[in-house]
Amino acid sequence: MKVIVFGGNGKMGSAAAWDLVKDNDVKVVGITGRKKETLEAAQKWIGSKKIVIHPIDIMDRDAAKKLMKEYDVGVSAMPDRKTSYCTVQCAVEAGLHIVDMLEEYHRRPDVYELEGLVLPKGIKTLNEYGDYIHETALKNNVTFIDGTGFAPGLSNVTLGEAIRKMDRCDSAIARVGGIPAKKFALNHPLRYMITWAFWHVLREYMIKVYIIKNGKQVEVNATTDREPFLFNKYGKNEALECAVTPGMPSFIFTRPKLKEFAEKTVRWPGHWAGVETLKECGMLDFDPVDFQGMKISPRDFLLSRIEPKLKALPGETDVCVMYNTAKGVKKGKKIKIEYFMWDVADPKHNLTSMARVTAFPSAIAAVFIGKGLIKEKGIVAPEDCIYGSNYMLYMKELKKRNIKILEVIS
């Protein structure tokens, strides 16, 4: 099979390509990006003759669709809604199967901070756009797995598995996040280190999010419902905190019978208190304000000051944490199923933990499509296509990559 990675010159995209070239059934891996020199650097780092570079602007839709027809499956590592939607729209129109890493459920887009997303001509609402992508994918026999990285991705698949093991599931809570390794956390503001586009992270902190509470869908502010917890598996004993974010929105639509559902982002203690202070001071506001005769976005100004301080220093590494819980009933008795993961970076191959747990699951899902293991068409959430024998194989593939997920049933 031939697989193409859109945004293959970025951290997540190049990690996906690095993983894909190791599969014997993958004969060619294309990587795209606007700059030839960054693509050549990624090609050199990956170090495989399977890599073919394609300097292209994804917003050139005609060129993008022409290129897509040369491949069997695509992986989108585009960092924002504008480029992500352009990529998946072109893919379904061109007949290319595709998986996407973005924290967005394209079938039902949220209405906040569109990041440049513009509706195509003739489409009036975001929901119409989501339906257009879904219906076009169905018409062209395309599989589009929506959100196949860490969260969405691993969180969806594990909680989806837990729900299938129960006669009735009442509560599903995902707690996932990337943090600096503990000994490096104090080196950075907010006890945080950038492993993903930080401007997009701040968007996720400011928008409103749908959760399920007392059996009803309700909209709440991101970063609310803060929850401390102790991670005590894999020899760890770490106090952490999590708060509501929009990391796996498909569950609102695919598992509507839940009484409680939320996805929460994990951080070191102190992070969320710092974020709340910034929010209260207006420093995360996006709209420009008057400042000494100029118009300035508080968030843009904050980014200019804080982003350099959040970049990893030489030798610093990250950790990705997952603690998911599902509660319900099985054969008349209460049951709880938990999933634990504590993944660390791979300095030998210059891979962050976030790249491992985001890019590798996306690469695995793309190969599953290419091998015909996933047969669902249209926009498909991970929880609705990775189950049964596919789930077992998926976990086996993760384990090969030293991504270990512990399931505990009580």
C-alpha positions as CSV (number, residue, x, y, z in Angstrom):
1,M,0.0,0.0,0.0
2,K,1.0,3.6,-0.4
3,V,0.4,6.0,2.5
4,I,0.7,9.8,2.4
5,V,1.2,12.0,5.5
6,F,-0.1,15.5,5.3
7,G,2.0,17.7,7.5
8,G,4.8,15.1,7.3
9,N,7.4,17.7,8.1
10,G,6.0,18.4,11.6
11,K,6.7,16.6,14.8
12,M,3.6,14.4,14.7
13,G,3.5,13.9,10.9
14,S,7.2,12.9,10.7
15,A,6.8,10.5,13.6
16,A,3.8,8.9,11.8
17,A,5.9,8.5,8.6
18,W,8.8,7.1,10.7
19,D,6.5,4.4,12.0
20,L,4.8,3.7,8.7
21,V,8.1,2.9,6.8
22,K,8.7,0.0,9.2
23,D,5.6,-1.9,8.0
24,N,6.4,-4.4,5.3
25,D,3.0,-3.9,3.6
26,V,3.7,-0.2,3.2
27,K,5.8,0.3,0.1
28,V,5.7,4.1,-0.3
29,V,5.3,6.9,2.3
30,G,4.7,10.4,1.0
31,I,5.1,13.4,3.2
32,T,3.7,16.9,2.4
33,G,4.6,20.4,3.6
34,R,5.0,23.8,2.1
35,K,8.8,24.0,2.4
36,K,11.0,21.6,0.5
37,E,13.9,22.1,3.0
38,T,11.8,21.0,6.0
39,L,10.6,17.9,4.1
40,E,14.1,17.0,3.1
41,A,15.1,17.3,6.8
42,A,12.3,15.0,7.8
43,Q,13.2,12.6,5.1
44,K,16.8,12.5,6.3
45,W,15.7,11.9,9.9
46,I,13.4,9.1,8.9
47,G,16.2,7.5,6.9
48,S,14.1,5.3,4.6
49,K,14.1,5.0,0.8
50,K,10.3,4.6,1.0
51,I,9.9,8.3,1.7
52,V,8.8,10.6,-1.1
53,I,8.6,14.3,-0.5
54,H,5.8,16.5,-1.9
55,P,6.2,20.2,-1.4
56,I,2.6,21.5,-1.6
57,D,0.3,24.0,0.0
58,I,-2.8,21.9,1.1
59,M,-5.0,24.9,0.4
60,D,-4.3,24.4,-3.3
61,R,-7.2,22.0,-3.5
62,D,-6.8,20.9,-7.2
63,A,-3.1,20.1,-6.6
64,A,-4.0,18.3,-3.3
65,K,-6.7,16.1,-4.9
66,K,-4.4,15.2,-7.9
67,L,-1.7,14.1,-5.5
68,M,-4.2,12.2,-3.3
69,K,-5.2,10.0,-6.2
70,E,-1.7,8.5,-6.2
71,Y,-2.1,7.0,-2.7
72,D,-4.3,4.5,-0.9
73,V,-4.5,6.0,2.6
74,G,-3.7,9.4,4.1
75,V,-2.8,10.5,7.6
76,S,-3.6,14.1,8.5
77,A,-1.3,15.8,11.0
78,M,-2.5,19.3,10.2
79,P,-2.4,21.6,13.2
80,D,-5.6,23.7,12.9
81,R,-9.2,23.5,11.7
82,K,-8.6,25.4,8.5
83,T,-6.0,23.1,7.1
84,S,-7.6,19.9,8.7
85,Y,-11.0,20.5,7.1
86,C,-9.4,21.3,3.7
87,T,-7.4,18.1,3.9
88,V,-10.3,15.8,4.8
89,Q,-12.7,17.5,2.3
90,C,-10.2,17.0,-0.5
91,A,-9.6,13.4,0.6
92,V,-13.2,12.3,0.6
93,E,-13.8,14.1,-2.8
94,A,-10.7,12.4,-4.3
95,G,-11.6,9.0,-2.9
96,L,-8.7,8.7,-0.5
97,H,-9.2,6.9,2.8
98,I,-7.8,9.1,5.6
99,V,-7.3,9.3,9.4
100,D,-7.0,12.6,11.3
101,M,-5.3,13.5,14.6
102,L,-7.1,16.8,15.3
103,E,-9.1,17.3,18.5
104,E,-12.3,17.8,16.5
105,Y,-15.3,15.7,15.5
106,H,-15.7,16.8,11.9
107,R,-19.3,15.4,11.7
108,R,-20.4,17.9,14.3
109,P,-17.9,20.8,14.4
110,D,-17.9,23.1,17.4
111,V,-18.7,26.7,16.8
112,Y,-15.9,28.4,18.7
113,E,-12.6,29.9,17.4
114,L,-12.7,28.6,13.8
115,E,-8.9,29.1,13.2
116,G,-9.6,30.3,9.7
117,L,-12.1,27.6,8.7
118,V,-14.3,28.9,5.9
119,L,-17.4,27.1,4.8
120,P,-17.4,26.0,1.2
121,K,-19.7,27.8,-1.3
122,G,-23.3,26.7,-0.9
123,I,-22.9,25.3,2.7
124,K,-24.5,27.5,5.3
125,T,-23.7,25.9,8.7
126,L,-20.9,23.9,10.3
127,N,-23.3,20.9,10.8
128,E,-24.1,21.0,7.0
129,Y,-20.4,20.9,6.3
130,G,-19.9,17.9,8.6
131,D,-22.8,16.1,6.9
132,Y,-21.3,17.0,3.5
133,I,-18.0,15.4,4.4
134,H,-19.7,12.3,5.7
135,E,-22.1,11.9,2.8
136,T,-19.3,12.5,0.2
137,A,-17.2,9.9,2.0
138,L,-20.1,7.4,1.8
139,K,-20.7,8.2,-1.8
140,N,-17.0,7.6,-2.7
141,N,-16.6,4.6,-0.5
142,V,-14.1,6.4,1.7
143,T,-13.2,5.6,5.3
144,F,-12.4,8.7,7.4
145,I,-11.4,7.8,10.9
146,D,-11.9,11.0,12.9
147,G,-9.4,11.5,15.7
148,T,-6.9,8.6,15.9
149,G,-4.1,9.8,18.1
150,F,-3.9,10.1,21.9
151,A,-7.0,12.1,22.8
152,P,-9.0,11.6,20.6
153,G,-7.7,8.2,19.8
154,L,-6.4,5.9,22.6
155,S,-9.0,7.4,25.0
156,N,-11.9,6.7,22.6
157,V,-10.8,3.1,21.8
158,T,-10.2,2.1,25.4
159,L,-13.4,3.5,26.8
160,G,-15.3,2.1,23.8
161,E,-13.9,-1.3,24.7
162,A,-15.0,-0.9,28.3
163,I,-18.5,0.0,27.3
164,R,-18.8,-3.1,25.1
165,K,-17.8,-5.3,28.0
166,M,-20.8,-4.1,30.1
167,D,-24.5,-4.7,29.9
168,R,-25.0,-1.0,30.8
169,C,-22.4,1.7,31.1
170,D,-23.4,4.7,33.2
171,S,-20.2,6.7,33.4
172,A,-17.1,7.2,31.2
173,I,-14.4,9.6,32.1
174,A,-11.1,10.0,30.2
175,R,-8.1,11.6,31.9
176,V,-5.3,12.1,29.5
177,G,-2.5,14.5,28.9
178,G,1.2,15.3,28.1
179,I,3.4,16.7,30.8
180,P,7.1,17.4,31.3
181,A,9.0,14.6,33.1
182,K,8.7,15.5,36.8
183,K,12.3,16.6,37.2
184,F,11.9,19.2,34.4
185,A,8.5,20.6,35.3
186,L,9.8,23.3,37.6
187,N,12.0,24.6,34.7
188,H,8.9,26.0,33.0
189,P,5.9,28.3,33.7
190,L,2.7,26.5,34.4
191,R,4.7,23.3,35.0
192,Y,4.2,22.7,31.3
193,M,6.4,22.0,28.3
194,I,5.3,22.3,24.7
195,T,4.8,19.0,22.8
196,W,2.0,20.3,20.5
197,A,1.1,23.6,18.9
198,F,0.6,25.7,22.1
199,W,-1.6,28.3,20.4
200,H,-4.0,25.5,19.7
201,V,-3.7,24.3,23.3
202,L,-4.8,27.7,24.5
203,R,-7.8,27.6,22.2
204,E,-8.8,24.3,23.9
205,Y,-8.6,26.1,27.3
206,M,-10.9,28.9,26.2
207,I,-13.8,27.4,24.3
208,K,-17.0,25.8,25.7
209,V,-17.3,22.0,25.8
210,Y,-20.2,19.6,25.7
211,I,-20.2,16.9,28.4
212,I,-22.9,14.6,29.7
213,K,-24.1,15.2,33.3
214,N,-27.0,13.5,35.0
215,G,-28.0,11.9,31.6
216,K,-28.2,15.3,29.8
217,Q,-25.8,17.0,27.4
218,V,-24.7,20.3,28.9
219,E,-22.2,22.9,27.7
220,V,-19.5,24.0,30.2
221,N,-16.4,26.1,30.1
222,A,-13.2,24.3,29.4
223,T,-10.8,24.0,32.3
224,T,-13.7,23.5,34.8
225,D,-14.5,20.5,37.0
226,R,-10.9,20.2,38.2
227,E,-10.1,16.9,39.7
228,P,-7.0,15.8,41.6
229,F,-6.1,12.1,41.4
230,L,-3.2,9.8,42.3
231,F,-1.5,7.8,39.6
232,N,-0.2,4.6,41.3
233,K,0.5,2.1,38.5
234,Y,3.8,1.1,36.8
235,G,5.6,1.8,40.1
236,K,4.5,5.5,40.1
237,N,3.0,7.4,43.0
238,E,2.2,10.8,41.4
239,A,-0.3,13.4,42.4
240,L,-1.9,14.9,39.3
241,E,-4.8,17.2,38.3
242,C,-7.1,17.2,35.4
243,A,-9.8,19.5,34.1
244,V,-12.5,19.4,31.3
245,T,-11.2,20.0,27.7
246,P,-12.6,19.1,24.3
247,G,-10.4,16.1,23.6
248,M,-12.8,13.4,22.4
249,P,-16.1,15.1,21.3
250,S,-17.4,12.2,19.2
251,F,-18.5,10.4,22.4
252,I,-21.3,13.0,22.9
253,F,-22.8,11.7,19.6
254,T,-21.7,8.0,19.5
255,R,-22.5,7.2,23.2
256,P,-25.4,9.4,24.0
257,K,-27.0,7.0,26.6
258,L,-24.2,7.6,29.1
259,K,-25.3,9.3,32.3
260,E,-21.9,10.9,32.8
261,F,-19.1,11.6,30.3
262,A,-16.2,14.0,30.2
263,E,-12.7,14.2,28.8
264,K,-10.2,15.9,31.0
265,T,-6.6,17.0,30.4
266,V,-3.9,15.9,32.9
267,R,-1.4,18.3,34.2
268,W,1.0,18.7,37.1
269,P,-0.5,20.3,40.2
270,G,-0.5,24.1,39.9
271,H,-1.0,24.2,36.1
272,W,-4.8,24.7,36.2
273,A,-4.6,27.3,39.0
274,G,-2.1,29.3,36.8
275,V,-4.4,29.0,33.8
276,E,-7.4,30.2,35.7
277,T,-5.4,33.2,36.9
278,L,-4.5,34.1,33.3
279,K,-8.1,33.7,32.2
280,E,-9.4,35.9,35.0
281,C,-6.9,38.6,34.0
282,G,-8.0,38.4,30.4
283,M,-4.7,37.2,29.1
284,L,-6.2,34.3,27.2
285,D,-8.8,36.5,25.4
286,F,-8.5,36.3,21.7
287,D,-10.2,39.5,20.5
288,P,-7.8,42.5,20.2
289,V,-8.0,45.3,22.8
290,D,-6.8,48.9,22.8
291,F,-3.2,49.2,24.2
292,Q,-1.3,52.5,24.0
293,G,-3.0,53.5,20.7
294,M,-2.6,50.0,19.2
295,K,-4.9,47.0,18.8
296,I,-3.4,43.9,20.4
297,S,-4.7,40.4,21.1
298,P,-3.9,39.5,24.8
299,R,-3.4,35.9,23.9
300,D,-1.0,36.7,21.0
301,F,1.0,38.9,23.4
302,L,1.1,36.2,26.0
303,L,2.2,33.6,23.4
304,S,5.1,35.9,22.4
305,R,6.3,36.0,26.0
306,I,5.6,32.6,27.3
307,E,6.1,30.2,24.3
308,P,9.9,30.5,24.4
309,K,9.9,29.7,28.1
310,L,7.8,26.5,27.5
311,K,10.1,24.9,24.9
312,A,12.1,21.9,26.0
313,L,15.6,22.6,27.0
314,P,18.4,20.2,25.8
315,G,17.9,16.8,27.4
316,E,14.4,17.5,28.7
317,T,11.8,14.9,28.0
318,D,8.0,14.5,28.4
319,V,5.5,11.9,29.7
320,C,2.0,11.1,28.5
321,V,-0.5,9.9,31.1
322,M,-3.8,8.1,30.8
323,Y,-6.2,7.2,33.5
324,N,-9.7,6.3,32.1
325,T,-12.6,5.0,34.1
326,A,-15.9,3.4,33.0
327,K,-18.6,2.4,35.5
328,G,-21.7,0.4,34.9
329,V,-23.5,-3.0,35.3
330,K,-22.6,-6.5,34.2
331,K,-24.9,-9.5,35.0
332,G,-26.7,-7.5,37.6
333,K,-23.5,-6.4,39.5
334,K,-21.7,-3.1,39.5
335,I,-18.5,-3.1,37.5
336,K,-15.6,-0.6,37.0
337,I,-13.0,-0.8,34.2
338,E,-9.9,1.3,34.3
339,Y,-7.2,2.0,31.8
340,F,-3.7,3.2,32.8
341,M,-0.8,4.4,30.7
342,W,2.5,6.1,31.6
343,D,4.5,6.6,28.4
344,V,7.9,8.2,28.3
345,A,9.9,9.8,25.5
346,D,12.4,7.9,23.2
347,P,15.5,10.1,23.3
348,K,17.5,7.6,21.2
349,H,15.2,8.2,18.2
350,N,14.5,11.9,19.1
351,L,10.8,11.1,19.7
352,T,8.7,12.8,22.4
353,S,6.2,10.7,24.2
354,M,3.4,12.9,22.7
355,A,4.7,12.0,19.2
356,R,4.7,8.3,20.1
357,V,1.2,8.1,21.5
358,T,-0.3,10.5,18.9
359,A,1.4,9.5,15.7
360,F,1.9,5.8,16.2
361,P,-1.9,5.0,16.8
362,S,-2.7,7.1,13.7
363,A,-0.2,5.1,11.6
364,I,-1.6,1.8,12.9
365,A,-5.1,2.9,12.0
366,A,-4.0,3.9,8.5
367,V,-2.5,0.5,8.0
368,F,-5.6,-1.2,9.3
369,I,-7.6,0.6,6.6
370,G,-5.1,-0.2,3.9
371,K,-5.3,-3.9,4.9
372,G,-9.1,-3.9,4.7
373,L,-9.4,-4.6,8.5
374,I,-11.7,-1.5,8.9
375,K,-14.7,-1.6,6.7
376,E,-16.9,1.2,8.0
377,K,-17.4,4.1,5.6
378,G,-18.0,7.8,6.0
379,I,-16.9,9.7,9.1
380,V,-16.2,7.1,11.7
381,A,-15.1,7.6,15.3
382,P,-12.3,5.4,16.6
383,E,-14.7,3.8,19.2
384,D,-16.9,2.6,16.3
385,C,-14.2,0.9,14.2
386,I,-11.5,-0.5,16.5
387,Y,-13.2,-3.3,18.4
388,G,-13.3,-7.1,18.5
389,S,-10.4,-8.6,16.7
390,N,-9.3,-5.2,15.5
391,Y,-9.0,-4.1,19.2
392,M,-6.9,-7.0,20.1
393,L,-4.6,-6.4,17.1
394,Y,-4.5,-2.7,17.9
395,M,-3.3,-3.4,21.4
396,K,-0.8,-5.9,20.1
397,E,0.6,-3.3,17.7
398,L,0.9,-0.6,20.5
399,K,2.8,-3.1,22.7
400,K,5.3,-3.7,19.9
401,R,6.0,0.0,20.1
402,N,6.4,-0.2,23.8
403,I,3.1,1.7,24.4
404,K,1.7,-0.2,27.3
405,I,-2.0,0.1,28.4
406,L,-3.1,-1.6,31.6
407,E,-6.7,-2.7,31.9
408,V,-8.1,-3.3,35.4
409,I,-11.6,-4.7,36.0
410,S,-13.2,-4.7,39.4
